Amino acid sequence: MSFSRRSFLAASLAAGCTALTAVRSRAEEPILVGVSGPLTGPNAQYGAQWKAGFDLALDQINAAGGRPFQYVFEDSQSDPRQSVTIAQKFVNDPRILAELGDFSSPASMAASPIYNRGKLLQLGITNSHPDYTKSGDYTWSNCLSQDDEQPSLANFVIEGLGRKKVAVLHLNTDWGVACRDRFVESAKAAGATIVATEGFQSGERDFRSTLVRIRDAGPDAIVIEAYYADAAVIVRQVHELGLKQVIAGVVSIYSPKFIELAGDDAEGTYTQGYFFPGEQRSEVQAFVTAFRAKYGQDPDWFNATAYDGLIFISRIVNQFGASREAIHEGIAKIKDLPSAVFGKATFDPTSRRVSAPHFVRLVVKDGKFAAWDGQKPKAI
């Protein structure tokens, strides 16, 4: 064999080994999912709850073998300006194959056009604004819409709790106004009278003058359309003023932080959830058991919906492939995804949401959220 032939074979072997190494390297690179959400600022607790759910999901996904998953969490503070910047960053990073978030619907909706132009799937895990998924074909959500939630909340307050004269306090954002409008519409259709509606800005600390106006309107229930921090301030001041009305809130107050911030004044507050760790459904208890083993406490809905979101992306990748387009095509086709919240979840390709409304009625009792026992509270 000539020197040149030996050199050619050696070079070919080296090139083959290099190519094989490159293939193996690509196969072993993690699948990256981008997360846009609050790690600091007034909604930071929600970001912390997301991370707990994501990390449990990663444990289970990566323990199953195959190409590993990771997520990149960028802190938006749930600010639309920052969510837009993060969206541009994710779209321009070809390693990011899907995106989860942002936390609030206004922050998510501000970023949606960028994800749609960049053809990167945006899965809103807590985005309930009815218009959220209308942004485009790359905007989906495993969170139910306020078109589902508010009629359920109105039925809970009016039929379940027996209240017919209702005042509404709402966060003065697109999301809060959408919640108010759909609650008011549903409550009126159920025969209730809306005696007052009052908007407020996030972070307000003094609701006393607003609550005096509400008191004078004569409601027998106060409905809060806000996140846990504002809701906690409101319920404390309701009790400071001696108001005795039933208090009920949107799903977003269902957080241990609400009870921590409101203290004893949280007692007797009603809400509803898509997920409750006390439910005996097998998929709920499997998730609760795993969460307790990792963290030593019960999960809530924000843990569960984050867990579901990452599990959904991993199942879609496993079935349809690890590319942006495969994930986009797969989410419309995949059926019966395992879900801690829904049991089995299938996305409606028209609404681009999970097509299985499910609510659990809750009340704060003895310092924690408990399943409502069906008893109407006493009249004021």
C-alpha positions as CSV (number, residue, x, y, z in Angstrom):
1,M,0.0,0.0,0.0
2,S,1.5,3.3,-1.0
3,F,2.0,6.1,1.4
4,S,-0.6,8.3,-0.3
5,R,-3.2,5.5,0.0
6,R,-2.4,5.0,3.6
7,S,-2.7,8.7,4.2
8,F,-6.0,8.8,2.4
9,L,-7.4,5.9,4.5
10,A,-6.1,7.5,7.7
11,A,-7.6,10.8,6.8
12,S,-11.0,9.2,5.9
13,L,-11.0,7.3,9.2
14,A,-10.2,10.5,11.1
15,A,-13.0,12.4,9.2
16,G,-15.5,9.6,9.9
17,C,-14.6,9.6,13.6
18,T,-15.0,13.4,13.7
19,A,-18.4,13.2,12.0
20,L,-19.5,10.4,14.4
21,T,-18.3,12.5,17.4
22,A,-20.3,15.5,16.1
23,V,-23.4,13.4,15.6
24,R,-23.1,12.0,19.1
25,S,-22.4,15.4,20.5
26,R,-25.6,16.8,18.9
27,A,-27.6,13.8,20.2
28,E,-26.3,14.4,23.7
29,E,-26.9,18.2,23.7
30,P,-29.9,19.1,25.9
31,I,-33.2,20.1,24.4
32,L,-33.7,23.7,25.6
33,V,-37.1,25.2,26.5
34,G,-37.2,28.9,27.2
35,V,-39.2,30.3,30.2
36,S,-40.2,34.0,30.5
37,G,-41.6,34.8,33.9
38,P,-41.2,36.7,37.2
39,L,-38.3,35.7,39.4
40,T,-38.2,39.2,41.1
41,G,-40.7,41.9,41.6
42,P,-44.3,41.7,43.0
43,N,-45.1,38.4,41.3
44,A,-41.8,36.6,42.1
45,Q,-43.6,34.0,44.2
46,Y,-45.3,32.7,41.1
47,G,-42.0,32.3,39.4
48,A,-40.7,30.3,42.4
49,Q,-43.8,28.1,42.2
50,W,-43.2,27.5,38.5
51,K,-39.6,26.5,39.1
52,A,-40.6,23.9,41.7
53,G,-43.0,22.3,39.1
54,F,-40.4,22.5,36.3
55,D,-37.7,20.9,38.4
56,L,-39.9,18.0,39.3
57,A,-40.8,17.5,35.7
58,L,-37.1,17.6,34.7
59,D,-36.3,14.9,37.2
60,Q,-38.9,12.6,35.7
61,I,-38.2,13.4,32.0
62,N,-34.5,13.0,32.4
63,A,-34.7,9.8,34.5
64,A,-36.6,8.2,31.6
65,G,-33.5,8.4,29.5
66,G,-32.9,9.8,26.0
67,R,-31.8,13.2,25.1
68,P,-31.9,15.4,28.2
69,F,-34.1,18.4,28.8
70,Q,-33.2,21.8,30.3
71,Y,-35.0,25.1,30.7
72,V,-33.6,28.6,30.5
73,F,-35.6,30.9,32.8
74,E,-35.4,34.6,32.0
75,D,-36.7,37.1,34.6
76,S,-39.3,39.3,33.0
77,Q,-40.9,40.5,36.3
78,S,-44.1,39.9,34.3
79,D,-43.4,43.3,32.7
80,P,-44.6,43.5,29.0
81,R,-41.5,45.5,28.0
82,Q,-39.2,42.9,29.4
83,S,-41.2,39.9,28.0
84,V,-40.8,41.4,24.5
85,T,-37.0,41.6,24.9
86,I,-36.9,38.0,26.2
87,A,-39.0,36.9,23.2
88,Q,-36.6,38.4,20.8
89,K,-33.7,36.7,22.6
90,F,-35.4,33.3,22.5
91,V,-36.5,33.5,18.9
92,N,-32.9,34.4,17.9
93,D,-31.5,31.4,19.8
94,P,-31.9,28.3,17.6
95,R,-31.3,26.0,20.6
96,I,-34.6,27.1,22.1
97,L,-37.3,24.8,20.7
98,A,-40.3,26.0,22.6
99,E,-41.2,28.8,25.1
100,L,-43.3,28.7,28.3
101,G,-44.9,31.9,29.8
102,D,-45.1,34.7,30.5
103,F,-47.0,34.8,33.8
104,S,-49.5,37.5,33.2
105,S,-51.6,37.7,30.1
106,P,-50.6,41.3,29.3
107,A,-46.9,40.3,29.4
108,S,-47.5,37.2,27.3
109,M,-49.7,39.0,24.8
110,A,-47.1,41.7,24.2
111,A,-44.6,39.1,23.3
112,S,-46.9,36.9,21.2
113,P,-46.4,38.6,17.8
114,I,-42.6,38.0,18.1
115,Y,-43.1,34.3,18.8
116,N,-45.5,34.0,15.9
117,R,-43.2,35.8,13.5
118,G,-40.3,33.7,14.7
119,K,-42.3,30.5,14.5
120,L,-41.5,29.5,18.1
121,L,-44.3,27.8,20.0
122,Q,-45.4,29.9,23.0
123,L,-47.2,27.9,25.6
124,G,-48.9,30.1,28.2
125,I,-49.2,28.0,31.3
126,T,-51.1,30.7,33.3
127,N,-52.6,32.8,30.6
128,S,-56.4,33.0,31.0
129,H,-57.2,36.1,29.1
130,P,-59.8,35.1,26.5
131,D,-57.9,36.9,23.7
132,Y,-54.5,35.4,24.5
133,T,-54.5,32.5,22.0
134,K,-55.9,34.7,19.3
135,S,-52.4,36.2,18.7
136,G,-51.6,33.5,16.2
137,D,-51.1,29.9,15.4
138,Y,-47.9,29.6,17.5
139,T,-49.7,30.8,20.7
140,W,-51.2,28.0,22.8
141,S,-52.2,27.5,26.5
142,N,-52.8,24.7,28.9
143,C,-54.6,27.3,31.1
144,L,-58.4,27.6,30.8
145,S,-59.8,30.9,29.6
146,Q,-61.8,33.4,31.7
147,D,-64.6,32.5,29.4
148,D,-64.6,29.2,31.3
149,E,-63.5,30.5,34.7
150,Q,-65.8,33.5,35.3
151,P,-69.1,31.7,34.7
152,S,-68.0,29.0,37.1
153,L,-67.0,31.6,39.7
154,A,-70.3,33.4,39.3
155,N,-72.2,30.2,39.8
156,F,-70.1,29.4,42.9
157,V,-70.9,32.9,44.4
158,I,-74.6,33.0,43.4
159,E,-75.9,29.5,43.5
160,G,-73.3,27.8,45.8
161,L,-72.8,30.6,48.4
162,G,-76.3,32.0,47.9
163,R,-75.3,35.7,47.3
164,K,-77.3,37.9,45.0
165,K,-75.9,41.4,45.4
166,V,-72.3,41.5,44.4
167,A,-69.5,44.1,44.3
168,V,-66.4,43.5,42.2
169,L,-62.9,44.8,42.8
170,H,-60.6,44.2,39.8
171,L,-57.1,44.8,38.8
172,N,-57.1,47.6,36.2
173,T,-55.3,45.7,33.5
174,D,-56.5,44.1,30.3
175,W,-56.7,40.8,32.2
176,G,-58.5,42.3,35.2
177,V,-61.0,44.1,33.0
178,A,-61.7,40.9,31.0
179,C,-62.3,39.1,34.3
180,R,-64.7,41.7,35.5
181,D,-66.6,41.9,32.3
182,R,-67.1,38.2,32.0
183,F,-68.0,37.8,35.7
184,V,-70.5,40.7,35.6
185,E,-72.1,39.2,32.4
186,S,-72.4,35.7,34.0
187,A,-73.6,37.0,37.3
188,K,-76.4,39.1,35.8
189,A,-77.4,36.1,33.6
190,A,-77.7,34.1,36.8
191,G,-80.0,36.6,38.4
192,A,-77.6,38.6,40.5
193,T,-77.3,42.4,40.9
194,I,-73.9,44.0,40.5
195,V,-74.1,46.9,43.0
196,A,-70.5,48.2,42.4
197,T,-67.4,47.7,40.3
198,E,-64.1,49.2,41.4
199,G,-60.7,49.1,39.6
200,F,-57.3,49.5,41.1
201,Q,-53.6,49.5,40.2
202,S,-51.3,46.6,41.2
203,G,-49.4,47.5,44.4
204,E,-52.0,49.8,45.9
205,R,-51.8,49.8,49.6
206,D,-54.9,51.7,50.8
207,F,-58.3,50.4,49.7
208,R,-60.3,52.0,52.5
209,S,-62.1,54.7,50.6
210,T,-62.9,52.1,47.9
211,L,-64.2,49.7,50.4
212,V,-66.3,52.4,52.1
213,R,-68.0,53.0,48.7
214,I,-68.6,49.3,48.3
215,R,-70.0,49.0,51.9
216,D,-72.4,51.8,51.1
217,A,-73.6,50.0,47.9
218,G,-74.9,47.2,50.1
219,P,-73.5,44.0,48.6
220,D,-73.7,40.6,50.3
221,A,-70.5,39.4,48.5
222,I,-67.3,41.0,47.4
223,V,-65.5,39.3,44.4
224,I,-61.8,40.0,43.9
225,E,-60.3,39.8,40.4
226,A,-56.6,40.1,41.2
227,Y,-53.4,38.2,42.2
228,Y,-52.6,37.1,45.7
229,A,-50.6,40.1,46.9
230,D,-53.3,42.7,46.2
231,A,-56.0,40.3,47.3
232,A,-54.3,39.8,50.7
233,V,-54.2,43.6,51.3
234,I,-57.9,43.9,50.3
235,V,-59.1,41.2,52.7
236,R,-57.1,42.6,55.6
237,Q,-58.7,46.0,55.1
238,V,-62.1,44.5,54.6
239,H,-61.8,43.1,58.1
240,E,-60.2,46.3,59.5
241,L,-63.4,48.1,58.4
242,G,-65.6,45.5,60.0
243,L,-67.3,44.4,56.7
244,K,-69.0,41.1,57.0
245,Q,-69.6,40.3,53.3
246,V,-68.6,36.9,51.8
247,I,-65.3,37.3,50.0
248,A,-64.5,35.2,46.9
249,G,-61.6,35.5,44.5
250,V,-60.4,34.4,41.1
251,V,-58.1,31.3,40.8
252,S,-55.1,33.6,41.0
253,I,-55.4,34.1,44.7
254,Y,-55.0,30.3,45.2
255,S,-51.5,30.5,46.6
256,P,-50.0,29.7,50.0
257,K,-48.6,33.3,49.8
258,F,-52.1,34.7,49.9
259,I,-52.7,33.1,53.4
260,E,-49.2,34.1,54.5
261,L,-49.7,37.7,53.6
262,A,-53.4,38.0,54.8
263,G,-52.9,36.1,58.0
264,D,-56.0,35.3,60.0
265,D,-58.0,37.6,57.7
266,A,-57.7,35.1,54.9
267,E,-60.0,32.7,56.9
268,G,-63.3,32.1,55.1
269,T,-62.2,33.4,51.7
270,Y,-63.6,31.4,48.9
271,T,-62.0,30.6,45.5
272,Q,-61.8,27.8,43.0
273,G,-58.9,26.0,41.4
274,Y,-58.2,23.7,38.4
275,F,-56.1,21.6,40.8
276,F,-56.3,20.7,44.4
277,P,-53.9,18.2,46.2
278,G,-56.8,16.8,48.3
279,E,-58.5,15.4,45.2
280,Q,-58.3,11.6,45.1
281,R,-58.0,11.2,41.3
282,S,-55.0,8.9,40.7
283,E,-53.1,11.4,38.5
284,V,-53.4,14.1,41.2
285,Q,-52.2,11.8,44.0
286,A,-49.2,10.5,41.9
287,F,-48.1,14.1,41.4
288,V,-48.7,15.1,45.0
289,T,-46.7,12.1,46.2
290,A,-43.8,13.0,44.0
291,F,-43.9,16.7,44.9
292,R,-44.0,15.9,48.7
293,A,-41.1,13.6,48.3
294,K,-39.0,16.3,46.6
295,Y,-40.1,19.4,48.6
296,G,-41.8,18.2,51.8
297,Q,-45.0,20.1,51.1
298,D,-48.2,19.9,49.1
299,P,-48.2,21.4,45.6
300,D,-50.7,24.0,44.4
301,W,-52.0,24.8,40.9
302,F,-49.1,27.0,39.9
303,N,-46.7,24.1,40.6
304,A,-49.0,21.7,38.8
305,T,-49.5,23.8,35.6
306,A,-45.8,24.4,35.3
307,Y,-45.1,20.7,35.7
308,D,-47.7,19.9,33.1
309,G,-46.3,22.4,30.6
310,L,-42.8,20.9,30.6
311,I,-44.2,17.4,30.5
312,F,-46.4,18.3,27.5
313,I,-43.4,19.6,25.6
314,S,-41.3,16.5,26.3
315,R,-44.1,14.2,25.2
316,I,-44.6,16.2,22.0
317,V,-40.9,16.0,21.3
318,N,-40.8,12.3,21.9
319,Q,-43.6,11.6,19.5
320,F,-43.0,14.2,16.8
321,G,-39.4,15.3,16.9
322,A,-37.0,17.8,18.4
323,S,-37.5,20.9,16.2
324,R,-39.5,24.0,16.4
325,E,-41.8,23.0,13.5
326,A,-42.3,19.4,14.8
327,I,-43.4,20.8,18.2
328,H,-45.8,23.3,16.5
329,E,-47.3,20.6,14.4
330,G,-47.4,18.0,17.2
331,I,-49.3,20.1,19.8
332,A,-52.3,20.2,17.5
333,K,-52.2,16.4,16.9
334,I,-51.2,14.8,20.2
335,K,-54.0,13.2,22.2
336,D,-54.5,12.4,25.9
337,L,-51.3,13.9,27.4
338,P,-50.8,12.9,31.0
339,S,-51.7,15.8,33.2
340,A,-51.6,16.5,36.9
341,V,-54.4,19.1,36.4
342,F,-56.7,17.5,33.8
343,G,-55.9,13.8,34.1
344,K,-55.6,13.5,30.3
345,A,-55.2,16.6,28.2
346,T,-55.9,17.2,24.5
347,F,-55.6,20.6,22.8
348,D,-58.4,22.0,20.7
349,P,-56.6,23.2,17.5
350,T,-59.2,25.9,17.0
351,S,-59.1,27.6,20.5
352,R,-55.5,26.3,21.0
353,R,-56.4,25.5,24.6
354,V,-56.9,22.3,26.6
355,S,-60.5,21.3,26.0
356,A,-61.5,20.0,29.5
357,P,-62.8,22.6,31.9
358,H,-62.4,21.4,35.5
359,F,-62.8,23.4,38.7
360,V,-62.6,22.6,42.4
361,R,-64.3,24.9,44.9
362,L,-62.2,25.9,47.8
363,V,-62.3,27.9,51.1
364,V,-59.6,29.0,53.5
365,K,-60.2,27.0,56.7
366,D,-57.9,26.7,59.7
367,G,-55.1,28.5,57.9
368,K,-55.1,26.5,54.7
369,F,-57.0,25.9,51.5
370,A,-59.6,23.2,51.9
371,A,-62.3,21.7,49.7
372,W,-65.6,23.6,50.2
373,D,-68.1,21.4,52.1
374,G,-71.1,22.7,50.2
375,Q,-72.5,24.7,53.1
376,K,-73.8,28.3,52.4
377,P,-72.3,30.9,54.8
378,K,-74.6,32.7,57.2
379,A,-76.3,35.8,55.9
380,I,-74.8,39.1,57.1
